[in-house]
Amino acid sequence: MLPQRLPAVIVILLPLLLGCAEDHHPILYSDDFAGGPPPAISSISSPTGNYLAGVTQMTMTGTHFSATPANNYIYFDTTRANVLNATTTSLIVQVPYFPIKKDSVRHTLIRATVLGAQTFDSTWCDLKAAAIKFPAVDASEEAWSLASDGAGLMYAAVYDSVKNTSTIVRYSLGLGTRDSIVRNQVGRRFPCMQVSNDGFLYFLLEGTAVLLRAPLSGGTPALYLALTGMAEPKGFDFDVNHNIWIISGASAATKLGRITSTKAYRTFNFPLGSAKAVRVFGNDLYVSVSNDTMDAVWKAAIVSADSLGTFQVYFDMKTKYSNRVSALAIDFSADQWMYLGLDNRSSDGILLVAPGGTAASVLYAPLIKFNAPVSSFAWGTGSDLYAARRIGKPNSWIYYINTEKTGAPYYSR
C-alpha cells in the first residue's frame, strides 16, 4: 500500500531531477578545439640593423599575424611590446626598454602569438643601449664642458662646488679610470675646451678674456693668447686650416674672434645677439644666438681666415621647434644631422635637426628626459656621443648616447 503523502524532501527534489533529465544544453568544452593558426616569424629587421632598447621600431615579417595591433602578443623575454602597426604578414613593434651597459648586448628571446592561437613562434634579438648615464662626476661636481681625442678618450671640465675648484679630468671609459689633466683651478669654470692635434688641451676660463692650454700629459695651464676686445668668450672651434673661431656671450658689443695657427688674432663685428655655442662643419661656421626677438642657429661660409660670408638663419627654434629656447651646444654627424643641446627652458635636452635645418625632433623621446640644460657635446669613436647634463650637484651627469651615426670630424684632432 502506497503512503498517502511523499516525504517533503522528495517533493522538493523531484521537479529538479525531472527537469535535469529533460535539459539538453550543449557542452561548452571540447578537447578537439585547435584555435586559430599560430603566427610564424620569417624575419626581423630595423632601419639601421641595430636594436636599441626603448628606441628602435622593429619590423617583424611572417604569416598569420592579426591586422588588429592589440590582438598581437609580442614578448621580449617577459615584457610585452607595443605593436604600432599591423597586417597579417608584417608588424611594426616598439622595442621595449631594458637597462643595458655600454658596449654590452642583451640576448633576448622574442615570442609572438595572436588572440585565439594556442602556440607561440619565437626568434632571438641582441639589444643594445640607446642612452645611459654614468657616474663620471662626483656628487659635489658638475660637468661644464666636454672634449674627446682621436683615441676615443673623453675629457670633462668639472666644477666642485664644495671645494670651489675646477679640474679637467680624462676618462678611459672602457677601463673605468679617471686622471687629472688640469688640477684644482680656484673659483672659475671652463665653459669650453678642445683637444688639439698638437698635444695640447685648449680651454676658456670663465670671466676672463684669455685662451689657455695645457699639455695632454698633464701640467700647469699656460696662457695661449689674450683675447683683446672680446667680452665673455663663450666657446670656440677649429676649422680645417686649424684657425680658431671664438664667440662672445656678451649681450652688447658682441664680437667674433679668429686666431690663426701662427697666433694672428682679429675680431669681427657680430651684431646678431648673445652667442651661446659655435661649431665648424665643412667650410661653414654655425653659431647659436639669442636676442630680443628670436633664438636661432645662424650659418656663414668660412671664405678665408679673414673673410666670412653673410650670416643666415639656419634653424629658428620657435618656427621649427615651437619653443623659445637656446642651444648651448652644437654638434654634427658625418651625414649632416645637427645635434642641439637645449637650455633649461626645455626638458627635452637634445634636438636632432635634419640636414638643411628643415625639421627637428626630440632625440630618443620619451626614453631620455633630461629636465636640465645640456651644455656640451663630445663625439667619441664610432657612433658614441657624450652629453653633459648640467643642473648642479648631485644631479649632474654625463650621458653616453648611441646615435647609430658617425660623428663629423673635429678639425682640432
Residue pairs with C-beta under 8 A, 6 or more apart in sequence:
6 14
34 118
35 116
35 117
35 118
36 64
36 114
36 115
36 116
36 117
37 64
37 117
38 64
38 113
38 114
38 117
38 118
38 119
38 120
38 121
39 62
39 63
39 64
39 65
39 72
39 112
39 113
39 114
39 117
39 121
40 62
40 63
40 64
40 121
41 60
41 61
41 62
41 110
41 112
41 121
41 122
41 123
42 61
42 62
42 63
43 60
43 61
43 62
44 58
44 59
44 60
44 61
44 110
44 123
44 125
45 58
45 59
45 61
46 56
46 57
46 58
46 59
47 56
47 57
48 56
48 404
50 56
50 128
50 402
50 404
51 58
51 95
51 125
51 126
51 127
51 128
52 95
52 127
52 128
52 129
52 130
52 402
52 404
53 95
53 96
53 97
53 98
53 99
53 100
53 106
53 127
53 128
53 129
53 130
54 95
54 96
54 97
54 98
54 130
54 364
54 367
55 95
55 130
55 364
55 367
56 94
56 95
56 130
57 84
57 92
57 93
57 94
57 95
58 92
58 93
58 94
58 95
58 125
59 90
59 91
59 92
59 93
60 74
60 90
60 91
60 92
60 93
60 110
60 112
61 89
61 90
62 89
62 90
62 112
62 121
63 88
63 89
64 88
64 114
64 117
65 72
65 86
65 87
65 88
65 89
65 90
65 91
65 112
65 114
66 72
66 86
66 88
66 114
66 115
67 86
67 87
67 88
68 86
69 83
69 84
69 85
69 86
69 91
70 83
71 86
71 114
71 115
72 83
72 86
72 91
72 112
72 113
72 114
72 115
73 80
73 112
73 113
73 114
73 115
74 80
74 81
74 83
74 91
74 93
74 110
74 111
74 112
75 81
75 109
75 110
75 111
75 112
76 95
76 96
76 98
76 108
76 109
76 110
76 125
76 127
77 108
77 109
79 96
79 98
80 96
81 93
81 94
81 95
81 96
82 93
82 94
82 96
83 91
83 92
83 93
83 94
84 92
84 93
84 94
85 91
85 92
86 92
91 112
95 127
97 367
98 106
98 108
98 127
99 129
99 132
100 106
100 127
100 128
100 129
100 132
101 129
101 132
102 129
102 132
102 134
102 173
102 400
103 174
104 128
104 129
105 126
105 127
105 128
106 126
106 127
106 128
107 124
107 125
107 126
108 124
108 125
108 126
108 127
109 122
109 124
110 122
110 123
110 124
110 125
111 120
111 121
111 122
112 120
112 121
112 122
113 119
113 120
113 121
128 402
129 400
129 402
130 364
130 367
130 368
130 401
130 402
131 364
131 367
131 368
131 399
131 400
131 401
131 402
132 399
132 400
133 389
133 397
133 398
133 399
133 400
134 173
134 397
134 398
134 399
134 400
135 397
136 143
136 154
136 156
136 171
136 178
136 397
136 398
137 143
137 156
137 158
137 396
137 397
137 398
138 158
138 160
139 393
139 394
140 160
140 161
140 162
140 163
140 393
140 394
141 158
141 159
141 160
141 161
141 393
141 396
142 158
142 159
142 161
142 390
142 391
142 392
142 393
142 396
143 156
143 157
143 158
143 375
143 376
143 388
143 389
143 390
143 396
143 397
143 398
144 157
144 158
144 159
144 166
144 189
144 190
144 191
144 375
144 376
144 388
144 390
145 156
145 157
145 190
145 191
145 192
145 193
145 203
145 375
145 376
145 388
146 154
146 155
146 156
146 157
146 193
146 376
146 377
146 378
146 386
146 387
146 388
146 398
147 154
147 155
147 193
147 194
147 195
147 201
147 378
148 154
148 155
148 195
148 378
148 379
148 380
148 386
148 410
148 413
149 155
149 195
149 216
149 413
150 197
150 413
151 381
152 173
152 380
152 381
152 384
153 170
153 171
153 172
154 170
154 171
154 173
154 378
154 380
154 386
154 398
155 168
155 169
155 170
155 171
155 181
155 193
155 195
155 201
155 378
156 168
156 169
156 171
156 388
156 398
157 166
157 167
157 168
157 189
157 190
157 193
157 203
158 166
158 167
158 168
158 169
159 165
159 166
159 189
160 166
160 167
161 392
161 393
162 393
163 184
164 186
164 187
165 184
165 185
165 186
165 187
166 182
166 184
166 185
166 188
166 189
166 190
167 180
167 182
167 183
167 184
167 185
168 180
168 181
168 182
168 190
168 193
168 201
168 203
168 214
169 178
169 179
169 180
169 181
170 178
170 179
170 180
170 181
170 216
171 177
171 178
172 178
173 380
173 400
179 218
180 218
181 201
181 214
181 216
181 218
182 201
182 203
182 214
182 218
182 221
185 205
185 221
188 205
188 206
188 207
188 208
189 206
190 203
190 204
190 205
190 206
191 204
191 206
191 233
191 234
191 235
192 203
192 204
192 233
192 234
192 235
192 236
192 376
193 201
193 202
193 203
193 204
194 201
194 202
194 203
194 236
194 237
194 238
194 410
194 412
195 201
195 216
195 410
195 412
195 413
196 202
196 213
196 238
196 412
196 413
197 412
197 413
199 215
199 216
199 217
200 213
200 214
200 215
200 216
201 213
201 214
201 215
201 216
202 211
202 212
202 213
202 224
202 236
202 244
202 412
203 211
203 212
203 213
203 214
203 221
204 210
204 211
204 212
204 233
204 234
204 235
204 236
204 246
205 212
207 232
208 233
209 226
209 227
209 228
209 229
209 230
209 231
209 233
210 223
210 224
210 225
210 226
210 227
211 223
211 224
211 225
211 227
211 233
211 236
211 244
211 246
211 259
212 221
212 222
212 223
212 224
213 221
213 222
213 224
214 220
214 221
214 222
224 263
225 259
225 263
225 265
227 233
227 246
227 257
227 265
228 265
228 267
229 255
229 257
229 267
230 246
230 248
230 255
230 257
230 267
231 248
231 249
231 250
231 252
231 253
231 254
231 255
232 248
232 249
232 250
233 246
233 247
233 248
233 249
233 257
234 247
234 248
234 249
234 275
234 276
234 277
234 278
235 246
235 247
235 275
235 276
235 277
235 278
236 244
236 245
236 246
236 247
236 278
237 244
237 245
237 278
237 279
237 280
237 411
237 412
238 244
238 245
238 280
238 410
238 411
238 412
239 245
239 280
239 283
239 285
239 302
239 411
240 280
240 283
240 411
241 261
241 305
242 260
242 261
242 411
242 412
243 258
243 259
243 260
243 261
243 305
244 257
244 258
244 259
245 256
245 257
245 258
245 278
245 280
245 285
245 302
246 256
246 257
246 258
246 259
246 278
247 256
247 257
247 270
247 275
247 276
247 277
247 278
247 287
248 254
248 255
248 256
248 257
248 270
248 275
249 274
249 275
249 276
250 274
251 273
251 274
254 270
254 271
254 272
254 273
254 274
254 275
255 267
255 268
255 269
255 270
256 267
256 268
256 269
256 270
256 275
256 287
256 308
257 265
257 266
257 267
257 268
258 265
258 266
258 267
258 268
258 305
258 306
259 265
260 305
264 305
266 306
268 308
270 287
272 287
272 289
272 291
272 298
272 311
273 289
273 290
273 291
273 292
274 289
274 290
274 291
275 287
275 288
275 289
276 288
276 289
276 290
276 326
276 327
276 328
276 343
277 287
277 288
277 327
277 328
277 329
277 330
277 341
278 285
278 286
278 287
278 288
278 330
279 285
279 286
279 330
279 331
279 332
280 286
280 302
280 411
281 332
281 336
281 408
283 301
283 302
284 299
284 300
284 301
284 302
285 299
285 300
285 301
285 302
285 308
286 297
286 298
286 299
286 314
286 330
286 338
287 297
287 298
287 299
287 300
287 311
288 295
288 296
288 297
288 298
288 326
288 327
288 328
288 330
288 340
289 295
289 296
289 297
289 298
290 326
294 313
294 316
294 317
294 318
295 316
295 317
295 318
295 324
295 325
295 326
295 327
296 313
296 314
296 315
296 316
296 317
297 313
297 314
297 315
297 327
297 330
297 338
297 340
297 357
298 311
298 312
298 313
298 314
299 311
299 312
299 313
299 314
300 308
300 309
300 310
300 311
300 312
301 308
301 309
302 308
302 309
303 309
314 357
315 338
315 340
315 353
315 357
315 360
317 323
317 324
317 325
317 326
317 327
318 324
320 353
320 357
320 358
320 359
320 360
321 351
321 360
323 345
323 346
324 345
325 342
325 343
325 345
325 346
326 342
326 343
326 345
327 340
327 341
327 342
327 343
327 351
328 341
328 342
328 343
328 373
328 374
328 375
328 376
329 339
329 340
329 341
329 374
329 375
329 376
329 377
329 387
329 388
330 338
330 339
330 340
330 341
330 377
331 338
331 339
331 377
331 379
331 385
331 407
331 408
332 338
332 339
332 407
332 408
333 339
333 403
333 405
333 406
333 407
333 408
334 405
334 406
334 407
334 408
334 409
335 355
335 405
335 406
336 355
336 356
337 352
337 353
337 354
337 355
337 405
338 352
338 353
338 355
338 357
339 350
339 351
339 352
339 353
339 363
339 377
339 385
339 403
340 350
340 351
340 353
340 360
341 349
341 350
341 373
341 374
341 375
341 376
341 377
341 387
341 388
342 348
342 349
342 350
342 351
342 370
342 373
342 374
343 373
344 372
344 373
344 391
347 369
347 370
347 371
347 372
348 362
348 365
348 369
348 370
349 362
349 363
349 368
349 369
349 370
349 371
349 372
349 374
349 387
349 389
350 362
350 363
350 364
350 368
350 370
350 374
350 387
350 401
351 360
351 361
351 362
351 363
352 360
352 361
352 362
352 363
353 359
353 360
354 360
363 401
364 401
368 399
368 401
370 389
371 391
372 389
372 390
372 391
372 395
372 396
373 389
373 390
373 391
374 387
374 388
374 389
374 390
375 388
375 389
375 390
376 387
376 388
376 390
377 385
377 386
377 387
377 388
378 385
378 386
379 385
379 386
379 407
379 408
379 410
380 386
380 407
382 406
383 402
383 403
383 404
383 405
383 406
383 407
384 400
384 401
384 402
384 403
384 407
385 400
385 401
385 403
385 407
386 398
386 399
386 400
386 401
387 398
387 399
387 401
388 396
388 397
388 398
388 399
389 395
389 396
389 397
389 398
389 399
390 396
